[in-house]
């Protein structure tokens, strides 16, 4: 007789208990949430009461063979804050993937709340979500290379001369950067960009400016959560907040940067990459500060952190002007996917189209990934 597959929803109260996984065998160590992520989940300003779902465990007989964590966040739908439960760390070991446990976990997640989402899932997971009729809000991904060594190593290998080839390529990149600095320097000289530990009250008062029908919710508590927490231990990981002012010290906007070290980056297997990315921003005076300015200011800050590459994901890249002359190359998309139940504020067909949304890479749990 074949062993039975079962899905188990664990609530906030159960996850907080002494040993929530005691009833199952877990030889692969799949179920337990690492301490760093656990602290972040319980500090989440969108977390509800003890009955909030926090994890779904899949078992085959008495063995854990899959998991997906659930992270509530907020979006604003026509001015009304709305919770979305994002799936996080969806994983099924390779030997169990033929059982369709991954699909079962996603289907189970659809039932935990009227609105659910997936933030930046893998290519394989994205294909599954799309087959299950989740609607997709793609963000175009652009990469600007700062250090050519990971790319040269990928295609040339560790042969003699690797260092010389990388140095020559970096020299060409350096010339391009110098020309860009001369070109953009006069424009950026009108802004003052400063690091901050929290969002000031003057910025909080400007967060609810009108825009598209659906957008990510922002608050000082949300910014603090992003800045102070992570889902894994990485000494090179950092989240940083920057305020942008003009010469008269008027607040024009803010942006949030993330740096993270990847032993292996992208499906092209680039090795040992320190990636810097623009995760979030708000512009409070579009007559003075544009999206292109934010991209340039963010890039300048990331360059000073000696990242190997800069990543920018934009729902509307045209608003930032042509990015290729700045050194950015289009590399696929980051996908934000959603499933709306009949009672969800997003059930309306018009709200399931990209033009109704204004999203950032940080709109979802992948900002911690």
C-alpha positions in Angstrom: 0.0 0.0 0.0 1.4 3.4 -1.0 2.2 5.8 1.8 -0.2 8.7 2.0 0.7 12.3 1.2 -0.6 14.8 3.7 -0.5 18.6 4.0 -0.3 20.3 7.5 -0.9 24.0 8.1 1.0 25.3 11.1 -0.2 28.5 12.8 1.8 31.2 14.6 1.0 29.6 17.9 2.2 26.2 16.8 5.4 27.5 15.3 6.1 29.3 18.5 5.7 26.1 20.5 8.7 24.1 21.8 8.8 21.5 19.0 6.2 21.9 16.3 7.6 19.1 14.2 7.8 16.4 16.8 5.1 14.3 15.2 7.2 13.6 12.0 10.5 12.2 10.9 12.6 14.8 9.1 16.0 13.2 8.1 16.6 16.0 5.5 16.1 18.8 8.0 13.5 20.4 5.8 10.9 21.7 8.2 12.6 23.8 10.8 12.8 27.6 10.2 16.3 28.9 10.8 16.6 31.2 13.8 17.3 34.3 11.8 14.2 33.9 9.7 12.2 33.0 12.7 13.1 36.3 14.4 12.1 38.2 11.2 8.8 36.4 10.9 7.8 37.2 14.4 8.9 40.8 14.0 6.7 41.2 10.9 4.4 44.3 11.4 1.8 42.5 9.2 1.7 39.4 11.4 -1.7 38.7 12.9 -2.8 36.7 15.9 -2.0 33.1 17.1 -4.2 31.6 14.4 -2.3 33.2 11.5 -0.9 30.4 9.2 2.9 30.5 9.0 4.0 27.3 7.3 2.7 24.3 5.4 4.5 21.0 5.8 4.0 18.1 3.3 4.6 14.6 4.5 4.8 11.2 2.8 3.7 8.8 5.5 5.5 10.1 8.5 8.3 11.8 6.7 8.6 15.5 5.8 9.1 15.8 2.1 8.2 19.5 1.4 7.6 22.9 3.0 6.5 26.4 2.2 6.5 29.3 4.6 3.8 31.9 4.7 4.7 35.6 5.1 1.9 38.2 5.4 2.6 41.6 3.8 0.4 44.5 2.8 -0.7 46.1 -0.4 -3.0 49.0 -0.9 -6.0 48.4 -3.1 -7.7 51.7 -4.1 -6.6 53.2 -0.8 -7.5 50.3 1.4 -4.7 48.2 3.1 -5.0 44.6 2.2 -3.0 41.6 3.5 -1.3 39.2 1.1 0.2 36.0 2.2 3.4 35.3 0.2 4.9 31.8 -0.2 8.5 31.6 0.9 11.1 28.8 0.7 9.0 26.5 -1.3 11.1 23.3 -1.4 10.7 19.6 -2.2 13.8 17.3 -2.4 14.5 16.1 -5.9 13.7 12.5 -5.2 10.1 13.5 -4.2 9.3 16.0 -7.0 7.6 13.4 -9.1 4.9 13.1 -6.4 3.6 16.6 -7.3 4.1 17.7 -3.7 5.3 21.2 -4.9 2.0 21.7 -6.7 0.0 20.4 -3.7 1.8 22.9 -1.4 1.0 25.8 -3.7 -2.6 24.7 -4.0 -2.9 24.4 -0.2 -1.3 27.9 0.2 -4.1 29.3 -2.1 -6.6 28.3 0.5 -5.0 30.0 3.6 -6.2 33.5 2.6 -8.3 35.3 0.1 -5.2 36.9 -1.4 -1.9 35.1 -1.8 1.3 35.9 -3.7 4.8 34.7 -4.7 7.7 37.2 -4.8 10.6 36.5 -7.2 10.2 32.7 -7.4 12.6 30.5 -9.3 12.0 29.8 -13.0 10.7 26.3 -12.3 8.3 27.6 -9.6 7.2 30.5 -11.8 6.1 28.0 -14.5 4.0 26.1 -11.9 2.3 29.3 -10.6 1.4 30.3 -14.2 0.0 26.9 -14.9 -2.2 27.3 -11.8 -3.5 30.5 -13.3 -1.8 33.0 -10.9 -1.6 36.4 -12.6 1.9 37.8 -13.2 3.3 41.3 -12.7 6.7 41.1 -14.3 9.5 43.5 -13.3 12.2 43.8 -16.0 15.6 42.9 -14.6 18.7 44.9 -15.6 22.3 44.1 -14.6 25.3 46.4 -14.8 28.6 44.5 -14.5 31.2 46.0 -12.2 33.7 43.2 -12.0 34.1 40.9 -15.0 35.9 38.1 -13.2 32.8 35.9 -12.4 31.7 36.1 -16.1 35.2 35.5 -17.5 35.7 32.6 -15.1 32.4 31.1 -16.2 33.3 31.0 -19.9 37.2 30.8 -19.7 37.5 28.6 -16.6 40.4 28.7 -14.1 43.1 28.5 -16.7 46.3 30.5 -16.8 45.6 34.1 -17.9 42.2 34.4 -16.1 43.4 37.3 -14.0 44.8 39.2 -17.0 41.6 38.7 -19.0 39.5 39.9 -16.1 41.8 42.9 -15.6 41.6 43.9 -19.2 37.8 43.6 -19.2 37.6 45.6 -15.9 39.7 48.3 -17.5 37.2 48.7 -20.3 34.4 48.8 -17.7 36.3 51.5 -15.8 36.6 53.7 -18.8 32.8 53.5 -19.4 32.2 54.3 -15.7 34.4 57.4 -15.9 32.5 58.7 -18.9 29.2 58.1 -17.2 30.5 60.0 -14.1 31.3 63.0 -16.3 28.0 62.8 -18.1 25.8 62.5 -15.0 27.8 64.4 -12.5 26.2 67.8 -13.1 22.7 66.3 -12.8 23.4 64.5 -9.6 25.2 67.5 -8.0 21.7 69.0 -7.3 20.9 66.1 -4.9 22.2 65.2 -1.4 22.0 61.6 -0.6 22.4 60.5 3.0 22.1 57.2 4.9 19.4 56.9 7.5 18.6 54.3 10.2 14.8 54.9 10.0 12.3 56.7 7.9 11.7 60.2 9.3 8.3 61.6 10.2 8.4 64.0 7.2 8.7 61.1 4.9 6.0 59.0 6.5 3.6 61.9 6.0 4.2 61.7 2.2 3.9 57.9 1.7 0.2 57.9 0.8 0.4 60.0 -2.3 -2.1 59.0 -5.0 -1.0 56.6 -7.7 -2.2 53.4 -9.5 -5.0 51.4 -8.0 -2.7 48.8 -6.5 0.7 49.4 -4.8 2.8 48.1 -1.9 2.0 49.5 1.5 4.7 51.5 3.2 5.2 52.7 6.8 8.0 53.4 9.2 7.4 50.0 10.8 7.8 48.2 7.5 11.0 50.1 6.6 12.4 49.2 10.1 11.5 45.5 9.6 13.3 45.4 6.2 16.4 47.2 7.6 16.8 45.2 10.7 16.0 41.6 9.6 17.1 38.9 7.2 16.1 35.3 6.4 19.6 33.9 6.5 23.0 34.4 8.0 25.3 36.2 5.5 28.0 38.5 6.9 28.1 40.4 3.6 24.3 41.0 3.5 23.1 44.5 4.2 19.9 46.6 3.8 20.4 50.3 3.8 18.1 53.3 3.6 19.0 56.6 1.9 17.2 59.9 1.9 17.4 62.2 -1.1 17.2 66.0 -0.6 17.8 69.0 -2.7 20.2 71.8 -1.9 17.6 73.5 0.2 17.3 70.3 2.3 13.8 69.5 1.0 13.0 65.8 1.2 12.5 64.5 -2.4 12.4 60.8 -1.8 14.1 57.7 -0.4 15.5 54.4 -1.6 16.5 51.1 -0.1 19.5 49.1 -1.2 20.4 45.4 -0.6 23.8 43.8 -1.0 24.2 40.0 -0.9 26.9 37.5 -1.6 26.0 34.6 -3.9 28.3 31.6 -4.2 26.5 30.8 -7.4 24.4 33.5 -9.1 21.7 33.1 -11.8 21.1 30.1 -14.0 24.4 30.9 -15.9 26.4 29.7 -12.8 28.4 32.8 -12.2 30.4 32.1 -9.1 31.2 34.3 -6.0 29.2 37.4 -6.9 28.5 40.3 -4.5 25.3 41.7 -5.9 23.9 45.1 -5.1 20.3 45.9 -5.9 17.8 48.7 -5.7 14.9 47.2 -3.7 12.6 50.0 -2.9 12.0 53.7 -3.5 9.4 56.5 -3.2 9.6 59.8 -5.1 7.8 62.7 -3.3 8.5 65.4 -5.9 8.6 64.1 -9.4 9.1 67.6 -10.8 12.6 67.6 -9.3 13.5 63.9 -8.7 12.9 61.3 -11.4 13.2 57.6 -11.5 16.4 57.9 -13.6 17.9 60.0 -10.9 17.0 57.4 -8.3 18.7 54.7 -10.4 21.8 56.8 -10.8 22.0 57.7 -7.1 21.5 54.0 -6.1 24.1 52.9 -8.6 26.6 55.4 -7.3 26.1 54.2 -3.7 26.4 50.5 -4.7 29.6 51.2 -6.7 31.1 52.6 -3.5 30.4 49.3 -1.8 32.5 47.5 -4.4 29.8 45.2 -5.6 30.5 42.9 -8.6 27.2 43.8 -10.3 24.3 46.2 -9.8 20.7 44.9 -10.3 17.7 47.1 -11.1 14.2 45.6 -11.4 11.6 48.0 -12.8 8.0 47.4 -13.7 8.1 50.4 -16.1 11.7 50.7 -17.3 10.8 53.4 -19.8 10.3 55.7 -16.9 13.9 55.5 -16.1 15.0 56.5 -19.6 17.4 54.3 -21.7 19.4 52.1 -19.3 21.7 50.5 -21.9 23.9 53.7 -22.2 24.4 53.5 -18.5 25.8 50.1 -18.8 22.8 48.0 -17.9 21.8 44.9 -19.9 18.4 43.3 -19.8 18.5 39.9 -18.1 15.0 38.4 -17.9 12.4 39.5 -15.4 11.6 39.2 -11.7 8.1 37.8 -11.4 5.5 38.9 -8.8 2.5 36.5 -9.0 -0.8 36.6 -7.2 -3.9 34.5 -6.8 -7.2 36.3 -5.8 -10.1 34.4 -4.3 -13.7 35.4 -4.9 -13.7 37.6 -1.8 -10.4 39.3 -2.5 -10.2 43.0 -3.4 -8.1 41.8 -6.3 -10.9 39.6 -7.7 -11.8 42.3 -10.2 -10.4 41.5 -13.6 -9.2 45.1 -14.2 -6.9 44.7 -11.1 -5.2 41.6 -12.5 -3.4 43.5 -15.2 0.1 45.0 -14.8 -1.0 48.5 -15.7 -3.1 48.6 -12.5 -0.1 48.0 -10.3 2.9 50.0 -9.1 5.4 47.4 -7.7 8.9 47.4 -6.4 11.2 44.4 -5.9 10.7 44.8 -2.1 6.9 44.3 -2.4 7.0 40.8 -1.0 9.2 38.5 1.1 12.0 38.2 -1.4 13.5 41.5 -0.1 14.9 39.3 2.6 16.2 36.6 0.2 
